[in-house]
Every structure is written in structure tokens, then in C-alpha cells.
Amino acid sequence: GVKELILFDNGETPMHNLRLELEERYPALKFIPVIGDVRIPARLDFVFRTYHPQVVFHAAAYKHVSLMEENPCEAVLVNVAGTRNVADKCIEYDVEKMVMMSIEQGRTPGKTRFVTTRFGNVLGSNGSVIPRFRDQISKGGPVTVTHPDITRFFMTIPEACRLVMEAATMSTGNQIFVFDMGESVKIAHLARRMISLAGFEPEKDIRIEY
């Protein structure tokens, strides 16, 4: 029942691929791709002024911690200033709801309700550990794990998407939604299982390096 979908991204190729997928899978959907950047308030203003979105899903962020520690200026410009820019436009243009992925809860006077979703590791997402391990295994190892005792919660891409959509529809105010991801998994155990499933013996054929 979506009347109109506005896609806003600074990545040309991902936008192009998404456009092809939407045209194939949802031919009746009216969608408008806009190349832009949350760091540029004037470009954001154009989108809000032109299309007046009812609900905004904000997912623009750098997420690789070690890389961002080496480039803190860019991390702040995107993750902090960019998020503020989007939130400011939501308030200015009376957006009903802004749904944010894995960032702190917002509280600002105005019509807009701010909803936050909190994730574990999303399997198969950009930069997730599974493709990394798969690549290391294909090259004969070693598979690199930060620490033997490190654990993480995992969820699939469809589960992550469902959490975001449910948060958008269930929210009645400024709230944080946390997905129930069951038990956490030891990354070392995940590495061993992936090595075994690839037909190798852990520590014999392919070693794990901490």
C-alpha cells in the first residue's frame, strides 16, 4: 500500500541495482531514485521540500569501528552531523515518523516521532563476518578471529527488515525497539563450523588465528 517511495543514497551503483530490482519485482510501485548525501543539507532540503515524505527510514552510517577510529572526522560528519541533518528536516517538514537504525534515541520538540531499532550482526550485509570467513577459507586460511571468547548476536537480512517495518508501524512515541535474537554465538565456533562445512578440518587443514 505504499503510495510513493523516495530512495536517497550517495552510492550510484547500489542505487542502480536497487532500481533494477524494484522495476522487476514491483512494477506497479511508484519510486523515485535521488542521488544525494546526508552531509549536504541543501540536497536534503530539496528532497523534503519536493516530496514531503510521511515516514523517513534513516540508515546512512559508517559502521566499521577500526576504520572510523582512523578517520574520525568522516565518522562524525556522516554518523552525527548527517543524522542531525535528516532529523532537522523531518521536524521542519512535519514528517510523522523517523525510523533510525542502531543509533541513540532522539527527543526533539515537534510533530516528528523518533523511533530507533537496535540490531545484532546482520548475516550477509556489507562487511559482515560470513563473507570475510568464506573468502579466507577459499584462500586456504588462516581464518582471523579477534579473541577466542568473543560472542555476537546474529540476525538475517529479512529479520532486520521486518524489525524496521514493525518498529515503524508499532511505535506510539519516541521508542527503542530491540529484536529478540536468541542466544549469542561464539565467533570462534562460527569459524570452525564454516571451515567444517567447506569440507576442511579446523586447525589441521585451515587454522584459526586470534
C-alpha positions, 0 to 999 in steps of 0.5 A: 500500500505504499503510495510513493517511495523516495530512495536517497543514497550517495552510492550510484551503483547500489542505487542502480541495482536497487532500481533494477530490482524494484522495476522487476519485482514491483512494477506497479510501485511508484519510486523515485531514485535521488542521488544525494548525501546526508552531509549536504543539507541543501540536497536534503532540503530539496528532497523534503521540500519536493516530496514531503515524505510521511515516514523517513527510514534513516540508515546512512552510517559508517559502521566499521569501528577500526576504520572510523577510529582512523578517520574520525572526522568522516565518522562524525560528519556522516554518523552525527552531523548527517543524522542531525541533518535528516532529523532537522528536516523531518521536524521542519517538514512535519514528517510523522515518523523517523525510523533510525537504525542502531543509533541513540534515541532522539527527543526533539520538540515537534510533530516528528516521532523518533523511533530507533531499532537496535540490531545484532550482526546482520548475516550477509550485509556489507562487511559482515563476518560470513563473507570475510570467513568464506573468502579466507577459507577459499584462500586456504586460511588462516581464518582471523578471529579477534579473541577466542571468547568473543560472542555476537548476536546474529540476525538475517537480512529479512529479520532486520527488515521486518524489525524496521517495518514493525518498529515503524508501524508499532511505535506510539512515541519516541521508542527503542525497539530491540529484536529478540535474537536468541542466544549469542554465538561464539565467533570462534565456533562460527569459524570452525563450523564454516571451515567444517562445512567447506569440507576442511578440518579446523586447525589441521587443514585451515587454522584459526588465528586470534 
